[in-house]
Each structure stands twice: as C-alpha cells, then as structure tokens.
C-alpha cells in the first residue's frame, strides 16, 4: 500500500523479512563493523555524560552494548554532579542488581577541561562519539575538532535537539525524553548507516528525518508549547488549565512536562528551538513574551503549592473555536511545513508525536480525520489571530494528498507478492484509526485476490502490542451504547481475519501482546509467536470486560480439557510466555528466526506440520464455573471483575458464534458504565483527562 | 449635557473591561474558605479573559482590600502574580471608601502618563475575620485581641461608638421616620430584583467555580447568596435595633471582588468592548463629618462635589449610593432635596451586601452600565465609610 518505514533504514520491507526467513541484520555483525571484532573492541564515548541526556543514553546504550563487550567511556567536566549514579536504581529495577552492576562495571569515567582529552582515553580505542554537551554551536564544533584531531577515524553523532547536521558537520541522533527508556532516536544522515542499523538491531527505534531545524519531535512539542503560551497570553487562561484542555483534546500537557523535566533547562531548550525556527520560518514560531520570561527566569509554569489553583476555567463553544485556532492552527501549519520539506516518512512523523510527546493521536492522524478543508479553515482562523504567521511556512497544498495511501495508512500497511499478504501494524495500542486502517488493508489484499495473510507488528516502530487504546473507551464511560458499538465494530474487524482469508497467521514478534491486540490475533487461523513474548489479558485488573471476543473466541478453538488453562489466564490477568501457551493459545512458539520461518510456511503453503484448530460455531455449555488454580484474592473489586468476566464467558459461549458477537459486546459495553469500571484504571484516566 | 473639565483628561475607563464576582453573604459560600487575594487575582484574569483583554495589557495594579489576608505584606505584586502577570502594584484602603479611591488612584497614575493601563482590583473576605493580637501598654490587659471585622464594626476608637449607633443617631438628628425607611428599603429590594430579572446583572457579574486544594469543586459562586425578596410588611414587623434601624434596613457582611481597568485615551479605545463609548473622570472628594454622624457624610460630600464642579443633581443621569443603612438614602434625600426613588435604580449595597473594598467598585460598574443603557450622561457615585467619612465621585459617559 505504501513503503515500509523499515525501508528508510535500508533494512528492506516487512514482507521481505518473512520471505527471507530472517531479520535483515544482526547486532553481532554491526557491532563488529562499528567497534571492531570481539577481543579488540573499540569504545563508545559519550560526552556530557552526567547531563540528563548523556546519563540516560549511557544507561540505555551501556545496557545493550555490555553483552557485546563494547566499553562505554563517560566523559564530562570535573565538578559536574554525578548524573550516572542517579541512574543506578532504575537500572536495578529494569535488569536486576547483577546485570545492573555489570552495566555499571563497563562504564569508564573520565573528566577533562573541554580542550585536552584525557591521556588514558586513547587506550580505549574510541570508535564512536555520542556528543551530549550544551546547545552552543561554537563549543560543539570545537569539541568535534578536538576529537577528530586525536582520533581521525572516529564517527560522531550529536544529540542536539535543534541544530541541523549541515551546521554541526556531524551526524544527528536526537533522542526523546525520558532518555534512559525512550527508544526513539531522530537520525540525520545522508544514507542509513551501520550505526542506525545497530540501534535498530539493539531493539531501539531510529527514525530517519530530514536535516532541518529541530527535525520533527521538537517542532511538534516546542511548537505546541509555544501555541499554548500564546493562548495563555490571548485569553489569560492559566497554564495548568491550558494543559488540561490540550491534554483532553491532543494528549500532551506541555507545561507540566517542562516543570517535570526541569523548568530551567526545558524552558531554555523550548525557547531556543522556537527562536531558531523563527529565524528561518518567521512568526509561526516566534517565542511569545511569556515564554521568553520563563526562559529568563527559569521559573515553573504551574503555580507553587501554596497557590494551587482556586478559580476554575471553562470554555464555551465560541471560546472552544478560539482554542482550536490558537492551538491546532499553528500545529497544523507546522505539520504542513514539515511535510513540504519532506522531513520524514509520514507514518514516522505521525508516530513521533505519539511516542515522544504524549499525543493521543499523531497530528497527521488528527489532520486526516478532520479533513483538509476543516484543517485549512482552522489555520485560516489562526491567521486571523496572528496574521504575521501567515506570511511564511504555510503549505496548504500538502493536504491535497490526504487520500493517498501514505496518509490513509499511517498505522497499518499491507504488502503482497500476488499470493501471500503481510499486514504490519506500527501502533502499540489498538484504536479506531488502527481498526479503520486494518479494514482498508484487508480490503486492499482482497481486491488483489490474496488468500493468505500474515498479520504482525512492523519490526520497527512497534516493539510490542499492548492492547486497546483505552482513551477510545472514554465516550463509553457515560454511554453504554458507545461501548457496545465499539466492541461490535472491532470484533467484526477481527472476524475478518478468520473469514476473509484461506489462511491467516497472527505473528507476535515483539516483547508482548496483550488485551485487545491478543484478541485480534487469536482470530487468525494460526497464532505464531517469538517464544519469550509475553501474552496476556490484563482486562480483569483494569477492570474492563474484553470487547473483541476474548471471552469466547479462544474457548471455541479449545477442547474441554484446555478450558481451565484459558480461564485461569483470562481471570487472573497474568501474562504467560508464548512458549508456555502452545496448544491452548499459541499454535507455535520458537526462536525469532524459526517463528518467522513458520509463519511464512503457514501462509505460503509450506510444510509446517501444524493442525489448524477449528472454531466451534455452536453453543458451548460445558464451561466450568469453578476455576481451579486461580489464586484467591481479598480484593473485592478483583473478585467482582472476575465474576463479571466469567458471566460474559458463560453467556457468550452459550450463544452460537453468530449471536456471540452481540452478547459479548453488550457485556463489555454495559460494564464500562459501572461504578467498578469508573473506579478503575480506565475510569480514573477518564476523570483525569476528560473531566476538564 | 453641561460640559465641565475632567480631573484626568488623559485617563479613561474602557467600557466593559470590568466585572465583579457575586457577593455571597459571609460564611455562606466557598469564598469563606479561601485566600481572597488569590481568588481575586485569578478571578480578575478570568474576567479580563472573558472580556477579551489580555493580562499583558496591564502595566500596574492598584489593589484595594481592608481586611488582612494571608501574605498581605506582599500586596499588589503577589495579587498580580495570582493574576499571572508580574507587574508592580500598590495597596490602598480606607474602609468602604476604598473602591472609589482605588479607581481615582489608578486614574491619577494613567493621567500622569506613568502607565498606559492600570488595573483596579478590590476584594475582601469578611468571613472568618482574622484576629490581630496587639501589644497595648495603655490598656489594662496590656495585650488587645481584635477580630478585625466584628470588633471594628462595634467600636470606632475615635468616638467610642458602634457603626450601627451612628445610623440611629443621624436618623434622630434628621428626624427620619421609620415608615419612610421601610418603604425605601422595600423599593431598594424591588429595584435589585427587577434589574436581576431583566438580566442587567449579567452584564458585569461573573460566576466562578472554586476549587479545593485537590482540584475538585469546592463551591460555585453564582449568586448573591443570602439576598432574598422581602416585603414591606415583613420590614415593618422587624424589631428596631436603633432609631429606624432593623436587620432588614441595614446591609450584611459579604465576600467578593470587583475589578475595572483605567487606560490612556488611545489604549482605552483599543481594549474597550465598545470603543465609541467614552468614560471620563470628572471629580472626586472626601469629607469627614461630626462624630457619630456617618450617614450624613455622603450628602455633605456630594454637596461639596457639586459646588466644586458647578454641576447640580439635575445634571446627574445616574445616582448611585453605597448605603449600608437605608437611612443613608433617606438622609441624603432630605439634605439634598432629592427624591430617593430616583437613585440606586439597579440595586445597591444595602441589598447585595458589604464586603467593604469592592463595594464601591461594584457600585461604580453598575452605575456606568446603567448610564450606558440610558445613552450617557453624568454619573454620581458616593457613599459613607468608617470614621464618619463621606466620599463622592462624578464620571461622564458619552
């Protein structure tokens, strides 16, 4: 339908992974290529290693490169507070004490005066420099010169959030906050390098972006902050309340984020980003007076504790239109600029906002759903409020292509070779957009007479499948009909994987597949998973009742003696390893390579040796209502949720397959309006974000 | 319209850049539980936002409040911070004269071209009055404890009398008849409720949702809580506390805020909701009358004001009085030979309450709105204040 984002890294398409029966590259070969062969590994040097970015990346890369024996040299000025030690507790939480100690034991700390490199550094054979020093162009350039003078062959990347590579003279690898865990890196380089491929092979998410000021992420995030600041200036609405509205309608709370990151540094970076952008693109980005004041003072955006907000604010219809103009207007205009400059693959551009800046939906998805005309109208309304912004950086014509596959398939792609299709999903949680795009992908494959399909994560942006996007449940919290509709609609899509293809294979390539995504995948004729992938249905812990037929579809594929395994699984909410679920949930679990090969065999008609488990279309009446092996709980809420799910299981299994979709949907939709659900995770999130 | 010279030719009150909270009776609303200065600052930002005026327009803030609040030491600047704008400010107070004087000070600052836009923000919380502990070597107890609101109402240290006694004493001096006061009071309530039903108050009163420290709703301030319609019969039946004074013919303590802007001529046109309306400062005086005769002070102040400007009561399109006691209006009518039925047409503090500093600010706003409705003219605003003070000011709406 469109190009795979994996192709932007020079790693081929998702389809080719299955066709070739293996991943395109391995970390071993890339480590050898970049750092030298085992026994003679050179070092990764990180400068500014005690800063927020430097320390985070020392941990992230250190933990991934330690098993390969790549030493990490952490370099900083003397007297800088130790940022690395602060990371230790997180490292222990993530990897356990033993592994954390190994990671820390592989870090070599040096201090230097900014001009003369430590004498001992050469002994570590530096091969790669990741620079994370302050955002001052001349200092950065001098820094690179020092390294190149001493180590002429060293590769250099800067983590700069703004300067283009053309100004710095080095590659860019701009990471996203929080740096120790966020896997996204915006990469600027002429062609995909071994280093970017290595990030991918290490399980990180490099995304190629254009060599333009502030790339993509900071245009969205700083741009949104700037828009919020202007809205405050125009309306006096306090920042905390602007945040609440932005959070409700878009997802991020930019002002809280600045305070959480550290207002002094974050305010400067946002101001600096917008200031530099405004030099190139005009008033669309010009920092407002209040942002400049916050940059100068370094003060928080939210009031001090003793002045916690007292007067609430609300927006009437007219004011809401003004909010849209002030907030969405500039955001849409910035999007037009980035598309015009071809800053990134549209799917990546869309998902950078979601994965790095808390957007509930990517800005491109918002644009698409709104439609080009409405988007242009909102930008026009914004230009009435800030006429100078209209003079530059506005490319309304980019929205003419909104019906192209690049726009329509932001989250779901499909490829085929005339016989086998591969549907790849790059969003970690299932929402209405994914549902719509999945239907379009299925339609496209069917129109191409494809009868066999593999559905999978995209091996790039989505490293896991965490289930339904519960923000899409919010309308159902006060209206059961909305929940019932959602459940029926998503279930109908899932059923197409069973009914529209001769063979369908659900392939789980990531760390986990949970909830709604697992419900989707089990509708495939075969479920194949990497053996250590975690499979789970945590709905009971939220609590919600599974809405995509998880309460009866898997049971219809089981013999009676396996019911208890699944019932324990769904009622406990605990995950299992894929390899422990073979026979009652997964059909096959093996190494990544073997799983890829198995999926291909199943889809292409190869000799796979697996027996297809048929779906029982009749009423099932022998589901046990006493579940053995389920841990008792004192938690009344959990007990009640288990009972509700069990009721749904009994009733939806008792129905025929044709009837069950409605039965399950009714249980699921009705439950979302209950007090129990409202008190739970979904209800709390609804109250926090939607009750503005 | 007779034309007289403006006291501040370079200053204007931009139409509509004003607003007030409702004035809930004391102890009767969420305002009894908050730092009123923070509320006032946040509420002013909200009001200006609804009026499409950015807080950025303000250069200076004149703050008026008469009852101590937490962190009062910081006064104007901290209240401005609560509004979201780091500007300088100045605190001023003289009991119920505060509102008018604050507006005049802002006018003076703008007229002298110190600032383009000066905000006036007046507020008070009479509920749960703070208590001050004062070393007092001349008192037999050596240390005096004063509940700021209640104890001061009950004792004027200059005369040794209570506020209420001044009303009775002045009523006797002018031989005011109780029946007249009851009738006057009944009219005042009718005026208030007629204006309310006509939607007049919607032009300048704003509702506020008050949050607790967890960010949840503490209460809504969406009416003058405690104000109920009252009949002449009920008023007549009430027990007299002093000559002509009953609980029905005096005001009640309340909490609230009121704000307006003063701007240069050019800026006023820019930020006004109706730039074609011109609101000018004409003149203002304060006087102090004899001991314990506070209710006669407003009339004396108005007479002095008219003498100085050459205007007469016939020149006034709108006449509006801060009248904590209904006898104030009766005395004013008698001393100025003016029909009290022609004044306070849209409500007055006798009815909607008495939070001190913002009282005259709300009175001014109401008077200006009424004048605009009537097509312009001179607006006379006056009232009494603790210490037997009378204050009066004239504005011109054209």
Interface residues (C-beta under 8 A of the other chain):
Chain A: X232 X233 X234 X235 X236 X237 X238 X289 X293 X307 X308 X309 X310 X311 X312 X313 X314
Chain B: X34 X35 X38 X39 X42 X43 X45 X46 X48 X49 X54 X55 X56 X81 X82 X83 X84 X86 X208 X209 X210 X211 X213 X215 X217
